[in-house]
Amino acid sequence: MSDNVYKIIEIVGSSTKGIEDAVEKAIARASSTIRDIRWFEVKETRGHVEDGRVAHYQVTLRIGFHLAE
């Protein structure tokens, strides 16, 4: 059995639709350039308010991916 080594990076996703959409967009975009993403962790959630309503969601994620041997 081989040992696994992972790298962790931080990315930020955004959406006008919601937090879940921001996470999904961030993971989808990261997956286009990073192979073997294994997990993510929501580190921080923010939003932008306009005229008393939530206008924009922003989510900071830590993602871990497997480093090839």
mmCIF file of the N, C-alpha and C atoms, coordinates in Angstrom:
data_MODEL
# 
_entry.id   MODEL 
# 
loop_
_atom_site.group_PDB 
_atom_site.id 
_atom_site.type_symbol 
_atom_site.label_atom_id 
_atom_site.label_alt_id 
_atom_site.label_comp_id 
_atom_site.label_asym_id 
_atom_site.label_entity_id 
_atom_site.label_seq_id 
_atom_site.pdbx_PDB_ins_code 
_atom_site.Cartn_x 
_atom_site.Cartn_y 
_atom_site.Cartn_z 
_atom_site.occupancy 
_atom_site.B_iso_or_equiv 
_atom_site.pdbx_formal_charge 
_atom_site.auth_seq_id 
_atom_site.auth_comp_id 
_atom_site.auth_asym_id 
_atom_site.auth_atom_id 
_atom_site.pdbx_PDB_model_num 
ATOM 1   N N  . MET A 1 1  ? 0.844   -1.182 0.000   1.00 0.00 ? 1  MET A N  1 
ATOM 2   C CA . MET A 1 1  ? 0.000   0.000  0.000   1.00 0.00 ? 1  MET A CA 1 
ATOM 3   C C  . MET A 1 1  ? 0.890   1.246  0.000   1.00 0.00 ? 1  MET A C  1 
ATOM 4   N N  . SER A 1 2  ? 0.643   2.163  -0.925  1.00 0.00 ? 2  SER A N  1 
ATOM 5   C CA . SER A 1 2  ? 1.464   3.368  -1.009  1.00 0.00 ? 2  SER A CA 1 
ATOM 6   C C  . SER A 1 2  ? 0.894   4.477  -0.123  1.00 0.00 ? 2  SER A C  1 
ATOM 7   N N  . ASP A 1 3  ? 1.776   5.368  0.295   1.00 0.00 ? 3  ASP A N  1 
ATOM 8   C CA . ASP A 1 3  ? 1.347   6.526  1.073   1.00 0.00 ? 3  ASP A CA 1 
ATOM 9   C C  . ASP A 1 3  ? 0.793   7.576  0.121   1.00 0.00 ? 3  ASP A C  1 
ATOM 10  N N  . ASN A 1 4  ? -0.212  8.309  0.563   1.00 0.00 ? 4  ASN A N  1 
ATOM 11  C CA . ASN A 1 4  ? -0.792  9.374  -0.235  1.00 0.00 ? 4  ASN A CA 1 
ATOM 12  C C  . ASN A 1 4  ? -0.281  10.709 0.261   1.00 0.00 ? 4  ASN A C  1 
ATOM 13  N N  . VAL A 1 5  ? -0.007  11.608 -0.673  1.00 0.00 ? 5  VAL A N  1 
ATOM 14  C CA . VAL A 1 5  ? 0.413   12.964 -0.344  1.00 0.00 ? 5  VAL A CA 1 
ATOM 15  C C  . VAL A 1 5  ? -0.552  13.919 -1.034  1.00 0.00 ? 5  VAL A C  1 
ATOM 16  N N  . TYR A 1 6  ? -1.008  14.914 -0.287  1.00 0.00 ? 6  TYR A N  1 
ATOM 17  C CA . TYR A 1 6  ? -1.973  15.870 -0.814  1.00 0.00 ? 6  TYR A CA 1 
ATOM 18  C C  . TYR A 1 6  ? -1.424  17.281 -0.719  1.00 0.00 ? 6  TYR A C  1 
ATOM 19  N N  . LYS A 1 7  ? -1.851  18.122 -1.632  1.00 0.00 ? 7  LYS A N  1 
ATOM 20  C CA . LYS A 1 7  ? -1.546  19.545 -1.578  1.00 0.00 ? 7  LYS A CA 1 
ATOM 21  C C  . LYS A 1 7  ? -2.857  20.266 -1.299  1.00 0.00 ? 7  LYS A C  1 
ATOM 22  N N  . ILE A 1 8  ? -2.793  21.342 -0.519  1.00 0.00 ? 8  ILE A N  1 
ATOM 23  C CA . ILE A 1 8  ? -3.970  22.131 -0.185  1.00 0.00 ? 8  ILE A CA 1 
ATOM 24  C C  . ILE A 1 8  ? -3.773  23.534 -0.744  1.00 0.00 ? 8  ILE A C  1 
ATOM 25  N N  . ILE A 1 9  ? -4.797  24.025 -1.449  1.00 0.00 ? 9  ILE A N  1 
ATOM 26  C CA . ILE A 1 9  ? -4.782  25.405 -1.912  1.00 0.00 ? 9  ILE A CA 1 
ATOM 27  C C  . ILE A 1 9  ? -6.085  26.079 -1.509  1.00 0.00 ? 9  ILE A C  1 
ATOM 28  N N  . GLU A 1 10 ? -6.102  27.376 -1.592  1.00 0.00 ? 10 GLU A N  1 
ATOM 29  C CA . GLU A 1 10 ? -7.287  28.147 -1.231  1.00 0.00 ? 10 GLU A CA 1 
ATOM 30  C C  . GLU A 1 10 ? -7.799  28.858 -2.475  1.00 0.00 ? 10 GLU A C  1 
ATOM 31  N N  . ILE A 1 11 ? -9.102  28.763 -2.708  1.00 0.00 ? 11 ILE A N  1 
ATOM 32  C CA . ILE A 1 11 ? -9.727  29.432 -3.838  1.00 0.00 ? 11 ILE A CA 1 
ATOM 33  C C  . ILE A 1 11 ? -10.989 30.137 -3.351  1.00 0.00 ? 11 ILE A C  1 
ATOM 34  N N  . VAL A 1 12 ? -11.503 31.048 -4.145  1.00 0.00 ? 12 VAL A N  1 
ATOM 35  C CA . VAL A 1 12 ? -12.724 31.780 -3.798  1.00 0.00 ? 12 VAL A CA 1 
ATOM 36  C C  . VAL A 1 12 ? -13.705 31.660 -4.953  1.00 0.00 ? 12 VAL A C  1 
ATOM 37  N N  . GLY A 1 13 ? -14.926 31.216 -4.632  1.00 0.00 ? 13 GLY A N  1 
ATOM 38  C CA . GLY A 1 13 ? -15.996 31.138 -5.623  1.00 0.00 ? 13 GLY A CA 1 
ATOM 39  C C  . GLY A 1 13 ? -17.040 32.195 -5.327  1.00 0.00 ? 13 GLY A C  1 
ATOM 40  N N  . SER A 1 14 ? -17.736 32.634 -6.367  1.00 0.00 ? 14 SER A N  1 
ATOM 41  C CA . SER A 1 14 ? -18.774 33.646 -6.153  1.00 0.00 ? 14 SER A CA 1 
ATOM 42  C C  . SER A 1 14 ? -19.996 33.332 -7.000  1.00 0.00 ? 14 SER A C  1 
ATOM 43  N N  . SER A 1 15 ? -21.131 33.841 -6.544  1.00 0.00 ? 15 SER A N  1 
ATOM 44  C CA . SER A 1 15 ? -22.388 33.603 -7.241  1.00 0.00 ? 15 SER A CA 1 
ATOM 45  C C  . SER A 1 15 ? -23.432 34.613 -6.794  1.00 0.00 ? 15 SER A C  1 
ATOM 46  N N  . THR A 1 16 ? -24.331 34.935 -7.692  1.00 0.00 ? 16 THR A N  1 
ATOM 47  C CA . THR A 1 16 ? -25.484 35.758 -7.320  1.00 0.00 ? 16 THR A CA 1 
ATOM 48  C C  . THR A 1 16 ? -26.644 34.877 -6.869  1.00 0.00 ? 16 THR A C  1 
ATOM 49  N N  . LYS A 1 17 ? -26.539 33.560 -7.097  1.00 0.00 ? 17 LYS A N  1 
ATOM 50  C CA . LYS A 1 17 ? -27.625 32.630 -6.783  1.00 0.00 ? 17 LYS A CA 1 
ATOM 51  C C  . LYS A 1 17 ? -27.598 32.111 -5.355  1.00 0.00 ? 17 LYS A C  1 
ATOM 52  N N  . GLY A 1 18 ? -26.400 31.843 -4.808  1.00 0.00 ? 18 GLY A N  1 
ATOM 53  C CA . GLY A 1 18 ? -26.338 31.304 -3.459  1.00 0.00 ? 18 GLY A CA 1 
ATOM 54  C C  . GLY A 1 18 ? -24.985 30.702 -3.131  1.00 0.00 ? 18 GLY A C  1 
ATOM 55  N N  . ILE A 1 19 ? -24.851 30.296 -1.876  1.00 0.00 ? 19 ILE A N  1 
ATOM 56  C CA . ILE A 1 19 ? -23.591 29.749 -1.383  1.00 0.00 ? 19 ILE A CA 1 
ATOM 57  C C  . ILE A 1 19 ? -23.252 28.437 -2.081  1.00 0.00 ? 19 ILE A C  1 
ATOM 58  N N  . GLU A 1 20 ? -24.224 27.550 -2.192  1.00 0.00 ? 20 GLU A N  1 
ATOM 59  C CA . GLU A 1 20 ? -23.979 26.255 -2.825  1.00 0.00 ? 20 GLU A CA 1 
ATOM 60  C C  . GLU A 1 20 ? -23.528 26.436 -4.276  1.00 0.00 ? 20 GLU A C  1 
ATOM 61  N N  . ASP A 1 21 ? -24.139 27.360 -4.987  1.00 0.00 ? 21 ASP A N  1 
ATOM 62  C CA . ASP A 1 21 ? -23.749 27.635 -6.362  1.00 0.00 ? 21 ASP A CA 1 
ATOM 63  C C  . ASP A 1 21 ? -22.322 28.177 -6.436  1.00 0.00 ? 21 ASP A C  1 
ATOM 64  N N  . ALA A 1 22 ? -21.952 29.015 -5.481  1.00 0.00 ? 22 ALA A N  1 
ATOM 65  C CA . ALA A 1 22 ? -20.588 29.549 -5.442  1.00 0.00 ? 22 ALA A CA 1 
ATOM 66  C C  . ALA A 1 22 ? -19.570 28.431 -5.235  1.00 0.00 ? 22 ALA A C  1 
ATOM 67  N N  . VAL A 1 23 ? -19.890 27.483 -4.352  1.00 0.00 ? 23 VAL A N  1 
ATOM 68  C CA . VAL A 1 23 ? -19.005 26.340 -4.106  1.00 0.00 ? 23 VAL A CA 1 
ATOM 69  C C  . VAL A 1 23 ? -18.884 25.487 -5.368  1.00 0.00 ? 23 VAL A C  1 
ATOM 70  N N  . GLU A 1 24 ? -20.009 25.167 -5.977  1.00 0.00 ? 24 GLU A N  1 
ATOM 71  C CA . GLU A 1 24 ? -19.992 24.313 -7.160  1.00 0.00 ? 24 GLU A CA 1 
ATOM 72  C C  . GLU A 1 24 ? -19.234 24.958 -8.318  1.00 0.00 ? 24 GLU A C  1 
ATOM 73  N N  . LYS A 1 25 ? -19.410 26.259 -8.517  1.00 0.00 ? 25 LYS A N  1 
ATOM 74  C CA . LYS A 1 25 ? -18.678 26.962 -9.572  1.00 0.00 ? 25 LYS A CA 1 
ATOM 75  C C  . LYS A 1 25 ? -17.174 26.953 -9.306  1.00 0.00 ? 25 LYS A C  1 
ATOM 76  N N  . ALA A 1 26 ? -16.787 27.165 -8.056  1.00 0.00 ? 26 ALA A N  1 
ATOM 77  C CA . ALA A 1 26 ? -15.364 27.179 -7.705  1.00 0.00 ? 26 ALA A CA 1 
ATOM 78  C C  . ALA A 1 26 ? -14.727 25.813 -7.937  1.00 0.00 ? 26 ALA A C  1 
ATOM 79  N N  . ILE A 1 27 ? -15.392 24.751 -7.509  1.00 0.00 ? 27 ILE A N  1 
ATOM 80  C CA . ILE A 1 27 ? -14.861 23.397 -7.695  1.00 0.00 ? 27 ILE A CA 1 
ATOM 81  C C  . ILE A 1 27 ? -14.796 23.040 -9.177  1.00 0.00 ? 27 ILE A C  1 
ATOM 82  N N  . ALA A 1 28 ? -15.832 23.388 -9.927  1.00 0.00 ? 28 ALA A N  1 
ATOM 83  C CA . ALA A 1 28 ? -15.846 23.084 -11.362 1.00 0.00 ? 28 ALA A CA 1 
ATOM 84  C C  . ALA A 1 28 ? -14.700 23.801 -12.076 1.00 0.00 ? 28 ALA A C  1 
ATOM 85  N N  . ARG A 1 29 ? -14.489 25.052 -11.739 1.00 0.00 ? 29 ARG A N  1 
ATOM 86  C CA . ARG A 1 29 ? -13.419 25.809 -12.388 1.00 0.00 ? 29 ARG A CA 1 
ATOM 87  C C  . ARG A 1 29 ? -12.050 25.263 -12.007 1.00 0.00 ? 29 ARG A C  1 
ATOM 88  N N  . ALA A 1 30 ? -11.849 24.972 -10.718 1.00 0.00 ? 30 ALA A N  1 
ATOM 89  C CA . ALA A 1 30 ? -10.573 24.416 -10.265 1.00 0.00 ? 30 ALA A CA 1 
ATOM 90  C C  . ALA A 1 30 ? -10.313 23.062 -10.924 1.00 0.00 ? 30 ALA A C  1 
ATOM 91  N N  . SER A 1 31 ? -11.356 22.275 -11.114 1.00 0.00 ? 31 SER A N  1 
ATOM 92  C CA . SER A 1 31 ? -11.209 20.950 -11.724 1.00 0.00 ? 31 SER A CA 1 
ATOM 93  C C  . SER A 1 31 ? -10.744 21.016 -13.168 1.00 0.00 ? 31 SER A C  1 
ATOM 94  N N  . SER A 1 32 ? -10.924 22.164 -13.811 1.00 0.00 ? 32 SER A N  1 
ATOM 95  C CA . SER A 1 32 ? -10.489 22.277 -15.201 1.00 0.00 ? 32 SER A CA 1 
ATOM 96  C C  . SER A 1 32 ? -8.969  22.410 -15.313 1.00 0.00 ? 32 SER A C  1 
ATOM 97  N N  . THR A 1 33 ? -8.298  22.769 -14.225 1.00 0.00 ? 33 THR A N  1 
ATOM 98  C CA . THR A 1 33 ? -6.839  22.911 -14.270 1.00 0.00 ? 33 THR A CA 1 
ATOM 99  C C  . THR A 1 33 ? -6.102  22.069 -13.233 1.00 0.00 ? 33 THR A C  1 
ATOM 100 N N  . ILE A 1 34 ? -6.828  21.518 -12.262 1.00 0.00 ? 34 ILE A N  1 
ATOM 101 C CA . ILE A 1 34 ? -6.211  20.720 -11.196 1.00 0.00 ? 34 ILE A CA 1 
ATOM 102 C C  . ILE A 1 34 ? -6.791  19.311 -11.255 1.00 0.00 ? 34 ILE A C  1 
ATOM 103 N N  . ARG A 1 35 ? -5.915  18.326 -11.353 1.00 0.00 ? 35 ARG A N  1 
ATOM 104 C CA . ARG A 1 35 ? -6.368  16.930 -11.386 1.00 0.00 ? 35 ARG A CA 1 
ATOM 105 C C  . ARG A 1 35 ? -6.451  16.368 -9.979  1.00 0.00 ? 35 ARG A C  1 
ATOM 106 N N  . ASP A 1 36 ? -7.273  15.366 -9.815  1.00 0.00 ? 36 ASP A N  1 
ATOM 107 C CA . ASP A 1 36 ? -7.369  14.569 -8.587  1.00 0.00 ? 36 ASP A CA 1 
ATOM 108 C C  . ASP A 1 36 ? -7.783  15.364 -7.346  1.00 0.00 ? 36 ASP A C  1 
ATOM 109 N N  . ILE A 1 37 ? -8.719  16.314 -7.514  1.00 0.00 ? 37 ILE A N  1 
ATOM 110 C CA . ILE A 1 37 ? -9.270  16.987 -6.336  1.00 0.00 ? 37 ILE A CA 1 
ATOM 111 C C  . ILE A 1 37 ? -10.028 15.947 -5.527  1.00 0.00 ? 37 ILE A C  1 
ATOM 112 N N  . ARG A 1 38 ? -9.744  15.875 -4.228  1.00 0.00 ? 38 ARG A N  1 
ATOM 113 C CA . ARG A 1 38 ? -10.345 14.845 -3.375  1.00 0.00 ? 38 ARG A CA 1 
ATOM 114 C C  . ARG A 1 38 ? -11.345 15.387 -2.365  1.00 0.00 ? 38 ARG A C  1 
ATOM 115 N N  . TRP A 1 39 ? -11.161 16.620 -1.914  1.00 0.00 ? 39 TRP A N  1 
ATOM 116 C CA . TRP A 1 39 ? -12.046 17.153 -0.876  1.00 0.00 ? 39 TRP A CA 1 
ATOM 117 C C  . TRP A 1 39 ? -12.005 18.674 -0.889  1.00 0.00 ? 39 TRP A C  1 
ATOM 118 N N  . PHE A 1 40 ? -12.981 19.269 -0.213  1.00 0.00 ? 40 PHE A N  1 
ATOM 119 C CA . PHE A 1 40 ? -12.980 20.713 -0.014  1.00 0.00 ? 40 PHE A CA 1 
ATOM 120 C C  . PHE A 1 40 ? -13.519 21.034 1.371   1.00 0.00 ? 40 PHE A C  1 
ATOM 121 N N  . GLU A 1 41 ? -13.170 22.193 1.833   1.00 0.00 ? 41 GLU A N  1 
ATOM 122 C CA . GLU A 1 41 ? -13.626 22.682 3.134   1.00 0.00 ? 41 GLU A CA 1 
ATOM 123 C C  . GLU A 1 41 ? -14.023 24.149 2.960   1.00 0.00 ? 41 GLU A C  1 
ATOM 124 N N  . VAL A 1 42 ? -15.220 24.515 3.420   1.00 0.00 ? 42 VAL A N  1 
ATOM 125 C CA . VAL A 1 42 ? -15.636 25.914 3.377   1.00 0.00 ? 42 VAL A CA 1 
ATOM 126 C C  . VAL A 1 42 ? -14.976 26.619 4.549   1.00 0.00 ? 42 VAL A C  1 
ATOM 127 N N  . LYS A 1 43 ? -14.112 27.558 4.226   1.00 0.00 ? 43 LYS A N  1 
ATOM 128 C CA . LYS A 1 43 ? -13.355 28.267 5.253   1.00 0.00 ? 43 LYS A CA 1 
ATOM 129 C C  . LYS A 1 43 ? -14.062 29.549 5.685   1.00 0.00 ? 43 LYS A C  1 
ATOM 130 N N  . GLU A 1 44 ? -14.640 30.249 4.730   1.00 0.00 ? 44 GLU A N  1 
ATOM 131 C CA . GLU A 1 44 ? -15.239 31.547 5.031   1.00 0.00 ? 44 GLU A CA 1 
ATOM 132 C C  . GLU A 1 44 ? -16.373 31.827 4.049   1.00 0.00 ? 44 GLU A C  1 
ATOM 133 N N  . THR A 1 45 ? -17.419 32.471 4.531   1.00 0.00 ? 45 THR A N  1 
ATOM 134 C CA . THR A 1 45 ? -18.541 32.864 3.686   1.00 0.00 ? 45 THR A CA 1 
ATOM 135 C C  . THR A 1 45 ? -18.796 34.346 3.870   1.00 0.00 ? 45 THR A C  1 
ATOM 136 N N  . ARG A 1 46 ? -18.932 35.037 2.759   1.00 0.00 ? 46 ARG A N  1 
ATOM 137 C CA . ARG A 1 46 ? -19.208 36.478 2.779   1.00 0.00 ? 46 ARG A CA 1 
ATOM 138 C C  . ARG A 1 46 ? -20.314 36.784 1.788   1.00 0.00 ? 46 ARG A C  1 
ATOM 139 N N  . GLY A 1 47 ? -20.821 38.001 1.877   1.00 0.00 ? 47 GLY A N  1 
ATOM 140 C CA . GLY A 1 47 ? -21.812 38.431 0.906   1.00 0.00 ? 47 GLY A CA 1 
ATOM 141 C C  . GLY A 1 47 ? -21.772 39.935 0.724   1.00 0.00 ? 47 GLY A C  1 
ATOM 142 N N  . HIS A 1 48 ? -22.403 40.355 -0.339  1.00 0.00 ? 48 HIS A N  1 
ATOM 143 C CA . HIS A 1 48 ? -22.500 41.780 -0.662  1.00 0.00 ? 48 HIS A CA 1 
ATOM 144 C C  . HIS A 1 48 ? -23.980 42.156 -0.633  1.00 0.00 ? 48 HIS A C  1 
ATOM 145 N N  . VAL A 1 49 ? -24.284 43.264 0.015   1.00 0.00 ? 49 VAL A N  1 
ATOM 146 C CA . VAL A 1 49 ? -25.671 43.707 0.157   1.00 0.00 ? 49 VAL A CA 1 
ATOM 147 C C  . VAL A 1 49 ? -25.879 44.978 -0.658  1.00 0.00 ? 49 VAL A C  1 
ATOM 148 N N  . GLU A 1 50 ? -26.975 44.984 -1.431  1.00 0.00 ? 50 GLU A N  1 
ATOM 149 C CA . GLU A 1 50 ? -27.390 46.174 -2.173  1.00 0.00 ? 50 GLU A CA 1 
ATOM 150 C C  . GLU A 1 50 ? -28.873 46.413 -1.916  1.00 0.00 ? 50 GLU A C  1 
ATOM 151 N N  . ASP A 1 51 ? -29.213 47.626 -1.559  1.00 0.00 ? 51 ASP A N  1 
ATOM 152 C CA . ASP A 1 51 ? -30.617 48.006 -1.308  1.00 0.00 ? 51 ASP A CA 1 
ATOM 153 C C  . ASP A 1 51 ? -31.305 47.066 -0.324  1.00 0.00 ? 51 ASP A C  1 
ATOM 154 N N  . GLY A 1 52 ? -30.582 46.680 0.720   1.00 0.00 ? 52 GLY A N  1 
ATOM 155 C CA . GLY A 1 52 ? -31.162 45.842 1.767   1.00 0.00 ? 52 GLY A CA 1 
ATOM 156 C C  . GLY A 1 52 ? -31.349 44.382 1.395   1.00 0.00 ? 52 GLY A C  1 
ATOM 157 N N  . ARG A 1 53 ? -30.780 43.942 0.284   1.00 0.00 ? 53 ARG A N  1 
ATOM 158 C CA . ARG A 1 53 ? -30.915 42.547 -0.143  1.00 0.00 ? 53 ARG A CA 1 
ATOM 159 C C  . ARG A 1 53 ? -29.543 41.968 -0.472  1.00 0.00 ? 53 ARG A C  1 
ATOM 160 N N  . VAL A 1 54 ? -29.429 40.655 -0.307  1.00 0.00 ? 54 VAL A N  1 
ATOM 161 C CA . VAL A 1 54 ? -28.174 39.983 -0.671  1.00 0.00 ? 54 VAL A CA 1 
ATOM 162 C C  . VAL A 1 54 ? -28.056 40.017 -2.189  1.00 0.00 ? 54 VAL A C  1 
ATOM 163 N N  . ALA A 1 55 ? -26.947 40.582 -2.665  1.00 0.00 ? 55 ALA A N  1 
ATOM 164 C CA . ALA A 1 55 ? -26.732 40.700 -4.101  1.00 0.00 ? 55 ALA A CA 1 
ATOM 165 C C  . ALA A 1 55 ? -25.708 39.695 -4.619  1.00 0.00 ? 55 ALA A C  1 
ATOM 166 N N  . HIS A 1 56 ? -24.827 39.258 -3.734  1.00 0.00 ? 56 HIS A N  1 
ATOM 167 C CA . HIS A 1 56 ? -23.717 38.435 -4.196  1.00 0.00 ? 56 HIS A CA 1 
ATOM 168 C C  . HIS A 1 56 ? -23.174 37.615 -3.027  1.00 0.00 ? 56 HIS A C  1 
ATOM 169 N N  . TYR A 1 57 ? -22.862 36.339 -3.269  1.00 0.00 ? 57 TYR A N  1 
ATOM 170 C CA . TYR A 1 57 ? -22.263 35.451 -2.280  1.00 0.00 ? 57 TYR A CA 1 
ATOM 171 C C  . TYR A 1 57 ? -20.828 35.164 -2.674  1.00 0.00 ? 57 TYR A C  1 
ATOM 172 N N  . GLN A 1 58 ? -19.961 35.064 -1.690  1.00 0.00 ? 58 GLN A N  1 
ATOM 173 C CA . GLN A 1 58 ? -18.553 34.742 -1.931  1.00 0.00 ? 58 GLN A CA 1 
ATOM 174 C C  . GLN A 1 58 ? -18.106 33.734 -0.873  1.00 0.00 ? 58 GLN A C  1 
ATOM 175 N N  . VAL A 1 59 ? -17.518 32.627 -1.337  1.00 0.00 ? 59 VAL A N  1 
ATOM 176 C CA . VAL A 1 59 ? -17.138 31.534 -0.447  1.00 0.00 ? 59 VAL A CA 1 
ATOM 177 C C  . VAL A 1 59 ? -15.657 31.208 -0.652  1.00 0.00 ? 59 VAL A C  1 
ATOM 178 N N  . THR A 1 60 ? -14.892 31.216 0.444   1.00 0.00 ? 60 THR A N  1 
ATOM 179 C CA . THR A 1 60 ? -13.489 30.819 0.396   1.00 0.00 ? 60 THR A CA 1 
ATOM 180 C C  . THR A 1 60 ? -13.407 29.338 0.723   1.00 0.00 ? 60 THR A C  1 
ATOM 181 N N  . LEU A 1 61 ? -12.750 28.590 -0.163  1.00 0.00 ? 61 LEU A N  1 
ATOM 182 C CA . LEU A 1 61 ? -12.622 27.143 0.000   1.00 0.00 ? 61 LEU A CA 1 
ATOM 183 C C  . LEU A 1 61 ? -11.166 26.743 0.101   1.00 0.00 ? 61 LEU A C  1 
ATOM 184 N N  . ARG A 1 62 ? -10.919 25.732 0.909   1.00 0.00 ? 62 ARG A N  1 
ATOM 185 C CA . ARG A 1 62 ? -9.627  25.036 0.886   1.00 0.00 ? 62 ARG A CA 1 
ATOM 186 C C  . ARG A 1 62 ? -9.921  23.745 0.135   1.00 0.00 ? 62 ARG A C  1 
ATOM 187 N N  . ILE A 1 63 ? -9.137  23.465 -0.904  1.00 0.00 ? 63 ILE A N  1 
ATOM 188 C CA . ILE A 1 63 ? -9.316  22.220 -1.624  1.00 0.00 ? 63 ILE A CA 1 
ATOM 189 C C  . ILE A 1 63 ? -8.041  21.395 -1.536  1.00 0.00 ? 63 ILE A C  1 
ATOM 190 N N  . GLY A 1 64 ? -8.228  20.104 -1.435  1.00 0.00 ? 64 GLY A N  1 
ATOM 191 C CA . GLY A 1 64 ? -7.099  19.190 -1.355  1.00 0.00 ? 64 GLY A CA 1 
ATOM 192 C C  . GLY A 1 64 ? -7.090  18.299 -2.570  1.00 0.00 ? 64 GLY A C  1 
ATOM 193 N N  . PHE A 1 65 ? -5.916  18.125 -3.130  1.00 0.00 ? 65 PHE A N  1 
ATOM 194 C CA . PHE A 1 65 ? -5.801  17.221 -4.273  1.00 0.00 ? 65 PHE A CA 1 
ATOM 195 C C  . PHE A 1 65 ? -4.587  16.328 -4.115  1.00 0.00 ? 65 PHE A C  1 
ATOM 196 N N  . HIS A 1 66 ? -4.707  15.153 -4.708  1.00 0.00 ? 66 HIS A N  1 
ATOM 197 C CA . HIS A 1 66 ? -3.702  14.113 -4.593  1.00 0.00 ? 66 HIS A CA 1 
ATOM 198 C C  . HIS A 1 66 ? -2.524  14.432 -5.523  1.00 0.00 ? 66 HIS A C  1 
ATOM 199 N N  . LEU A 1 67 ? -1.316  14.374 -4.986  1.00 0.00 ? 67 LEU A N  1 
ATOM 200 C CA . LEU A 1 67 ? -0.117  14.566 -5.789  1.00 0.00 ? 67 LEU A CA 1 
ATOM 201 C C  . LEU A 1 67 ? 0.283   13.216 -6.401  1.00 0.00 ? 67 LEU A C  1 
ATOM 202 N N  . ALA A 1 68 ? 0.532   13.238 -7.681  1.00 0.00 ? 68 ALA A N  1 
ATOM 203 C CA . ALA A 1 68 ? 0.913   12.011 -8.380  1.00 0.00 ? 68 ALA A CA 1 
ATOM 204 C C  . ALA A 1 68 ? 2.260   11.499 -7.882  1.00 0.00 ? 68 ALA A C  1 
ATOM 205 N N  . GLU A 1 69 ? 2.393   10.205 -7.915  1.00 0.00 ? 69 GLU A N  1 
ATOM 206 C CA . GLU A 1 69 ? 3.648   9.590  -7.471  1.00 0.00 ? 69 GLU A CA 1 
ATOM 207 C C  . GLU A 1 69 ? 4.711   9.675  -8.536  1.00 0.00 ? 69 GLU A C  1 
# 
